Amino acid sequence: APTARRVSSIASRLPGTTSLRFAFPGWQRRLLMRRGFTYLEQAFGLEQPVGMYCLQAAIAACHARASTWAATDWEEITALYDALLQIHPTPVVALNRAVAVSLSEGPQAGLEIVDNLRNEPRLTSYHLLYSVRGDLLQKLGRHTEASREFLHAASLTRNEQEQSLMQRRATECIEQDSAGRNFN
């Protein structure tokens, strides 16, 4: 199953985690995913409004159905986040939507949304706001700004693996910036 491969790849880099590949054989993963998709279709088929959990499950299903990251239907995920924002308007949902927008419409479109969220009081100490902003700035070639955002994100999290990742990304941005200057 594609999702298990992607999660296994990520999990293999995190200490103390086990791969989903070893948790369930391939046939079991496929069976469980098929059952999940069936239940989700049934929930959407009911003659009542779709709730928050159903929309979150639909987002997860979009990821699960994609055979690769590039094959993910980001426009569908954005539409699902739009619906989720209507019934659960939180800044974290808006940030997640910004990521989906950046992947469907480009990093500048996502950055505009993230920049509008920067003054949201509930996100000012949320490290993922700065991490997402850093990622989008890096994709736009704004490496110095991206580095600052990654370092700020690292300072806000207590998770050592996340701190290390954010510091590594900040260093990459500095190196990219230096390489760009040397090239010009």
C-alpha positions in Angstrom: 0.0 0.0 0.0 1.4 3.4 -1.0 0.6 5.0 2.3 2.4 2.3 4.3 5.5 2.8 2.1 5.5 6.6 2.7 4.8 6.3 6.4 7.4 3.5 6.7 10.0 5.7 5.0 9.3 8.5 7.4 9.0 6.2 10.4 12.4 4.5 9.6 14.1 7.9 10.2 12.5 8.4 13.6 14.0 6.6 16.6 11.7 4.4 18.6 9.2 3.9 15.8 8.4 0.7 13.9 7.5 0.4 10.3 3.9 -0.3 9.3 5.3 -2.8 6.9 6.2 -5.0 9.7 3.0 -4.3 11.7 0.7 -5.7 8.9 1.5 -7.9 5.9 0.6 -6.3 2.6 -2.7 -8.2 2.2 -3.8 -7.0 5.6 -2.9 -3.4 4.9 -4.9 -3.5 1.6 -7.8 -5.1 3.3 -7.9 -2.5 6.1 -7.6 0.3 3.6 -10.4 -1.1 1.5 -12.6 -1.4 4.6 -11.8 2.2 5.6 -12.6 3.5 2.1 -15.9 1.6 2.2 -16.9 3.0 5.6 -16.0 6.5 4.4 -18.1 6.1 1.3 -21.0 4.9 3.4 -20.6 7.9 5.8 -20.7 10.4 2.8 -23.7 8.6 1.5 -25.8 9.2 4.6 -28.5 11.8 4.2 -27.0 14.1 6.9 -24.3 16.7 7.0 -20.7 15.5 6.9 -18.9 16.1 10.1 -15.4 17.0 11.1 -14.1 13.5 11.5 -15.5 12.4 8.2 -13.7 15.2 6.5 -10.5 14.4 8.2 -10.9 10.8 7.2 -11.5 11.9 3.6 -8.3 13.9 3.7 -6.4 10.8 5.0 -8.0 8.7 2.3 -6.8 11.1 -0.5 -3.3 10.5 0.9 -3.8 6.8 1.1 -5.1 6.5 -2.4 -2.1 8.3 -4.0 0.6 5.9 -5.2 3.2 8.6 -4.7 3.5 12.1 -3.2 3.4 13.6 -6.6 0.2 11.7 -7.4 -1.7 13.1 -4.4 -4.8 15.1 -5.4 -3.9 18.3 -3.7 -6.9 20.2 -5.2 -9.3 17.6 -3.7 -7.5 17.9 -0.3 -7.7 21.7 -0.5 -11.5 21.4 -1.2 -11.8 19.1 1.8 -9.9 21.6 4.0 -12.2 24.3 2.7 -15.2 22.3 3.9 -13.4 21.5 7.2 -12.8 25.2 7.8 -16.5 25.8 7.5 -17.4 23.5 10.3 -14.2 23.6 12.4 -12.5 27.1 11.8 -9.3 26.7 13.7 -5.9 28.3 12.8 -4.3 24.9 12.6 -6.8 23.7 10.0 -6.2 27.0 8.1 -2.4 26.2 8.3 -3.0 22.7 7.0 -5.1 24.2 4.2 -2.2 26.6 3.3 0.1 23.6 2.8 -2.5 21.9 0.5 -2.9 25.2 -1.4 0.9 25.5 -1.8 1.0 22.0 -3.3 -1.9 22.6 -5.7 -1.3 26.3 -6.6 2.3 26.8 -5.8 4.4 28.1 -2.8 3.5 31.7 -3.3 -0.2 31.0 -2.9 0.5 29.0 0.3 2.8 31.7 1.7 0.1 34.4 1.3 -2.2 32.3 3.5 0.5 31.6 6.0 1.5 35.2 6.2 -2.1 36.0 7.0 -2.0 33.6 9.9 1.2 35.0 11.4 -0.7 37.3 13.8 -3.1 34.6 14.9 -2.5 34.5 18.7 -3.1 30.8 18.9 -0.2 30.2 16.4 2.4 32.6 17.6 4.2 29.9 19.6 3.3 27.0 17.3 6.5 25.8 15.7 4.9 24.3 12.6 3.7 27.8 11.5 7.4 28.8 11.2 8.4 25.5 9.8 5.8 25.7 7.0 6.7 29.3 6.3 10.4 28.4 6.1 9.6 25.5 3.7 7.6 27.8 1.4 10.3 30.6 1.5 13.0 28.0 0.7 10.9 26.8 -2.3 10.7 30.4 -3.5 14.5 30.8 -3.2 14.3 33.2 -0.2 16.9 31.2 1.7 18.0 33.8 4.3 14.4 34.3 5.4 13.7 30.6 5.3 16.7 29.9 7.5 15.5 32.4 10.2 12.0 30.7 10.1 13.5 27.2 10.6 15.7 28.4 13.5 12.6 30.0 15.1 10.7 26.8 14.6 13.5 24.9 16.3 13.5 27.2 19.2 9.8 26.6 19.8 9.7 22.8 19.9 10.8 20.6 22.7 11.1 17.6 20.4 14.8 16.9 19.8 14.2 15.3 16.4 12.2 18.2 15.2 14.8 20.7 16.6 17.5 18.8 14.7 15.5 18.7 11.5 14.7 22.4 11.7 18.4 23.3 12.4 19.5 21.1 9.5 17.0 22.8 7.2 18.3 26.2 8.4 21.8 25.1 7.6 20.7 23.9 4.1 19.2 27.3 3.4 22.4 29.1 4.4 24.4 26.8 2.1 21.9 27.3 -0.7 22.2 31.1 -0.2 26.0 30.9 -0.2 26.0 28.7 -3.3 23.6 31.2 -5.1 25.9 34.1 -4.3 29.0 32.2 -5.4 27.3 31.2 -8.7 26.3 34.8 -9.5 
